[in-house]
């Protein structure tokens, strides 16, 4: 049913369309999910690069809500433009489109420029949604952005969206929403220079850096989500996360 509503909203002019879609999405998230956001104190005031695991097309808006009032730009796959529902959803968050698994580096440059202009950027280093819920190996683009931007990097661990909006590979535009509890954990920020010991001597230093970054995300996730980064011997030392404080998502924006 929800995709029919998006189809009707697509007929509106751009400004009222974005407002109506945002209000609709806020209402759906508020009524169909509960949310824990842990580690807000770890987010620096300065612009930063957020890196997060990727489970669902619900991830971007979930993180947008979790990080408000901070304005964050999201790197998102261009195929989200292919369906009415996903296209309209990307209009209500700041989006930099990218072609995954391509040689096009312009979106990566735009992400670096956005960070240097004083805005925060969030990327999904895996380059696509995990069909198993477990981490996939990070793509090298994450390392390129981190090296060039030279800003604090904040690892983010997301769980629950794979149950809220499961992947439907038959028709992405008709993915359904259920009820789910969502958790967003924000880890301690770090800089690329702190990863030297983990990348030194690697045959592919860019991949080694992307992997070192992703291990910080894995350390915040439950073991069953860690996937290729699940070897405990490779996990960085991390402080145990504070107890989650359950809260309802904020009321729809007016």
N, C-alpha and C positions, 0 to 999 in steps of 0.2 A: 504493500500500500504506500509506503513512504516514497518510493520512486515515482508514483503518480503525482504526489504533492510536489516533488522537485520539478517534474515536467511542467506543471502549471506555473510554478514560480519562475521558470526559465523564460516565460513570456513577458515578464516585467522589465522595465528599463533597469540599467545596471545598478544605480544607487539604491532604489527601493528594493531591488532584488537581493542585493547583498545584505541589507538590513533584515529583510524577511527571512532569508536563509539562516542567518546567524541566530535570529530569535527562535526559529524552528529547531535548530540543532541544539541550542542551549536548553530548550524545553525537553527534547528527547533525552539528552544526557542527564538532566536533572531528575527526570522521572524513571529512567531505566538503569541508572548506575548509582553506586556510592563510590566515594573517592577518598583514598588516603594519599597525602603528599608528605613525604618524609625528607628532611634535610634541606628545607628552604634556606636555612642559615648558611649553607655551603655556596650559595649563588653570589658571586662578587657583584659589586655595584658596577664595575667596569664591563664593557662589552665582552662577551665570551662565546666560545664555540661549544654548544651542547652536542654530545654524541649519545645515541640511544639505539637500543635494539628495536626491531621492526616486526610487528605481529599482525597488523590489520590496517585497513583503510581508515579505521577510527583513531589511529595513533596521533595524527597531526592535530586534530581538534581537541583530543584529550589532553595533549601536552600544552596546547595553546591555553586551555582553561587552567591547567595546573600552574602555569608560569605567569598568569596575569598578576599585576598589570604590566609586566615587562612585555615590550614589543619584540617578537622573535620572527625571523625570516626562516622559512622551511625550504630545504632542498627536496623536491618531489619529482617522481617520474612523470615524464610527459604523457604517458598513456592515461593518466588521470583525466586528461582532457577528452578522452574518447567516449565517456558516458555522461549523461546529463547530471546524475547525482554526484559523481566525483568531481566533475568540472565545477559545479556550483559550490561544492564544499571547499575547493581550493581557492575560490574567490573571497572567502570570508577570513582567510589567514594570509599573511604575506608569503608569497610563494616564488621560489626560483626554480624553474623547470629544468630538468636534466634528462638526457637520454642514457639510461643505464647500459653498461657494457659497450659503450661507444667511445670513439677517440675524441669526441667533442669536449674540449676543456673549457669552453667559454663559460658554462654555468659555474665551474669551479672558480674561475677568475672573478665572476660576479659575486660569489660568496665571499671571497677574500676582500674584494672592494667594499662590500657591505659591512664586513667586520671593521675594516680600516676607517670607514665613515662613521663608526660609533654605534653600530647596531649589532645585536646578537643574532647568531645563526644556529639552527639546529639541523644536523644531518643524521641520516641512518646509514652508518658505514657499511652495512651488509649489502646495500644496493637494491634491496627488494624485501618483500615480506617473507618471513620464514613459514613454510608450510607445516612444520613440525612443532613450532613454538620454541625450538632450540636455536641458539646462535649459529649463524653461518659465518664463514671467514670474511673478515672485513675487506672491502675493496681499497685499492691504493689511493683513491681520490681523497679519502679522509686524511691521509698523511700529507698530501700536497697542500690541502687547505691549512692544516695545522702548522706546517713549516713556514708557509708564506705569511700567514696572518699574525702569528706570534702573539696570541692572546691567551688568557686562561682557558683551559679545556675542562668542561664539567661533564663527568659521566652520568648518564641517566639510565635507570632500569625500569622498564614498564612491564606490568603483568595484568592480565584480565581482559585486555581488548580482543584477544583471540576468541574469547567466549561471548563478548558483547556484540562484535560484528565479525563472524567467522568468514574466512576467505571462500569465495565461490568462483572457481576458475572457469565455470561454464558461462557466467554472465556477471562481471564485476559490477555492472550498473544495477543489479537487482539483489545485492547482498542485503541480508535481513539483520535487524538488531534484536537482541534478546535482553535479558537482565544479567548484570554482572557487577562484581566488586572490582574496582580498578585500583592499582597501586603504582605510584610514581616515586621512585627513590632517587634523590639527587646526591651524588657523591662529592667528596672533597675535590676542589679544582687542582689542576696540575699544569705544568708547562712542558713543552716538547723536550727541553733540555734535561728534564728529570728522568727521561726514558733512555738516556745514553747507554747505561749499563746493560739494558735489555736488547739494544739494537746493535751494539758494537760487534763487528766481525761477521755480521749477517751477509749472506750472498746477495740478498735483495733488501737493501736498507729501508726502502720505502714500504715494502710489505711488512718488514719487521716492525716498523714504527706503527703502521696501522694495526697490527696484531697487539702490540703493547698497549695502545690506546683502548682497544676492545677488551683487553683483560680487565681494565678498570670498570667497564660496564659489567662484565661477567661476575666480578667480585661482589656486586650489589644484587645480583639475581639469585633466586633459589637454585639449588644444584640442577634440578631437572630442566632449567632453561639455558644452561651454560653451553651446551652443544660442543662445538669444536674447541672451546676455551674451558672445558670442564675439568682438565687435568689440574688437580689441586697443587701440584708442584710448580705450575706456571702462574698461579694466582699471585698478584701483588699483595703486599701486606696492607690490610685495610682495617680501619676501626669498625667495630660492630655498629650497625645502624641503630639509631635511637628507636624506642618503641613507637609504632605508628599511632597517630591520633586520628581516629575516624571522623570524617566530617561529610556533610552533604555538599555537593558542588554549589557554587554561587548561583544566585537567582539569575534568570535570563536578563541580559543587558537590555536596557531601555533606550 
